[in-house]
Structure formats: structure tokens, C-alpha cells
């Protein structure tokens, strides 16, 4: 295993040096396919910049899907180690390089130790960070699969190294972002009454979003409304603004709660705009469904952790971040879990974060054990 781990760590660091953002992972896709080919594993493209591997035993049985991700973030790395990012303003600050290396290790294991029944689908998913990757895979005609069980994991800074983190129900929040276009009428700044300035509408919208905000994570009706961008008019001091944009990100504990909140927000936005004689257009973007963890699938994860002598942590509440694996768990039975990256590990999306190679073997062992147990159900 030491030789295999050394090879996987080297590949992880190679991916780290050459990161690519969501929907642009063309070279990453080639690197994954080439690495697998070197292991005599056939890989195919999917979801534009994704990859999949299918192991078919030829004997009837369940189909199990494991998913990893491989996109990076538009963040400038501040680390100075040898494998630091060579791409200005882009780096692997969520550990997807490590997730990919782990899935390659899983592929190598099952090439050498074939499953004895059913089928195993390993999905190297692109574009997780902007919520477009799972959608692209599911909409690809080549994804003609109906997995019986789907699993994924994410590394978790702040937890002890190798600790497995589980939760039934929602593992992470449902997340959607809203863009509100406001159109009034420009006027001379000396005669604002001759136009319709959206400024008052913006202030009322901010108040409305604040009223809908329920940031207490211990409440079942948790709803976090975060302002991310506001733009009003142009820097032209003779002109009273006639156009504006308001951007918010919304988070709830479940997809059901999200859709209820969305309907309520749209109604209140329309009312506010109508009262101010402002026309509005609403766009929803970067949507992440909550990862819906099946109780039996979680039990498989817990059993795998125990078999691998790993400490377990069962959360009471979901994580507040979004994860587009949720789109898979809305369609198929499955679960997402976490593996601790170390209590002193920098947080995800921090400029000094780096995936801890010490959990590569842990991730492989967990996935391999989960597959063996799932196929035997």
C-alpha cells in the first residue's frame, strides 16, 4: 500500500499544481483519464469535463455509485510549498484534488479485487463549486444508470484527522442565490422626481430579507439570507439612478423549506416593487439541493467506520454549506459523510488550505468497505 499511496499523493499534488475552475476542467479530465489508463482502467468522459469508470461483474446485483469532484476555486494561494498552484488566482482550496486521488485509489483497488456481483460506478464529477456539475452529468445521455445506492464524502477541517462524520436526513443545507434586477427611470439628479430611482426599493428589500433571516442553527426553521452584492446606477453625479441589482444567497435545512421560502420571497419582492413603481426580474442561480441522507445508507457508513477502527461523530444539525451531491440524493437513495482533516487544518476556501494526504488511505478504505457492504445487502 505504501507504494500505491506514494503514487496517489504524487498525483494529488500534480492536480494541485494545475487547478481549473468549474466547467473548465479539460486538462484535469485528461490527467484523470491518463492516470487511470496507466493503471489499466478504462475511463470515459461524461458531463462535458467529468469522467466515469464502470466495473461490471456480469452477475445480477445492485449498482453502487461513488462520487468525487475535481474542480478548483478562483482563490489566490498563499502557500509556498513545492506543489503550490502554478495558475494565478486559481487553487484547490476545497480539497477536490484529494477527493480525486482517493477515487483513483478506489478504482485501482477494484481493478485488482473485482466485485463479485452487481455493478460499481465511479464518478469523477466536474463543476461542484457552482452547482452545475451534477446537473451536467445527469443530463448527459451517457448517464443511463439508475444506482441503487450513491455515496460521497467531503474532507472536514476542524475535526480530528480521520474521524468519520455522519448525519441522517439533511447532511448540508439547501442553497440558492437570487439576483433581483430593478428597473425604474433615470432622471436629472437635480430633478429626481422626473424619474423613478430604485434606491428606496433596495432599502425595503434589504429590510425584507433581514426579516426572513433566521440564522439560529438550532432551529428547524433555519433560514440564512446573506447579501452578497448591491449595484445602483452609475458613478455619474448628474444622473438619478434608474437601474439596480440586488444579490442574495439563501440557505435552509431542507429543499422543501427552500421552495417554501423562495415562493414567499418572490411574492414579497413583487409587492415591494409594485408599491414603488419599479419593474423587477428575478433570476435564481448556483442552486444546491440539500444532501438527503438515507438512514440505512448512513448505517452502512457507520458500519464501515467501525470496521476500519475509525472514530465516529454524529451531528445534530446539517452543515451550512451547499454541495451539489444533493442533486443525486434527491433522485437516488444514498448518503454523504465527512472525514476529519485535522483540528488545526485551515478552513475550506481559505487561501492557505491544503488537502491532508494523511486521509487518502482513510478515504479509500471507507469507500471500499462501503461498497462491499452495500453489494452484499
Number of C-alpha atoms within 10 A of each C-alpha: 7 8 8 13 17 12 13 23 20 15 20 24 20 17 28 26 19 20 29 25 22 21 19 16 21 15 14 23 23 15 15 22 22 15 16 18 12 10 14 11 18 16 19 13 17 22 24 18 24 28 24 21 20 17 20 17 14 11 11 11 16 18 22 23 23 24 22 25 29 31 32 28 21 17 18 17 23 13 13 9 7 8 15 20 23 13 16 11 12 21 32 32 26 25 26 27 29 30 26 25 29 26 24 25 24 20 25 18 15 15 15 9 9 14 18 15 18 17 21 23 19 22 24 28 27 34 28 25 22 19 24 20 26 24 16 20 25 16 13 13 11 12 13 9 11 13 19 16 21 26 26 20 22 21 27 26 22 15 19 16 22 24 22 27 24 24 25 22 18 23 29 29 29 31 27 23 19 21 18 20 18 23 20 20 17 20 18 14 15 11 12 16 12 13 17 20 26 27 19 12 20 21 10 15 19 16 12 15 19 14 10 16 17 17 15 11 17 10 11 13 15 20 25 23 21 17 16 12 11 14 14 17 16 12 8 9 10 11 17 25 25 21 22 21 19 19 18 19 19 22 28 30 28 24 22 12 16 21 14 10 17 15 10 12 17 13 11 15 19 15 12 18 21 13 9 15 16 20 15 18 12 16 10 14 15 16 20 27 27 33 31 28 25 19 15 13 20 20 16 20 27 24 17 22 23 14 12 13 10 18 16 18 16 12 12 12 18 22 17 19 14 25 25 26 30 27 20 25 22 15 12 18 18 28 31 29 23 22 26 24 26 19 13 11 19 18 17 18 18 15 17 17 20 25 25 18 20 14 21 22 19 21 24 21 20 23 23 20 17 23 24 16 14 18 19 12 8
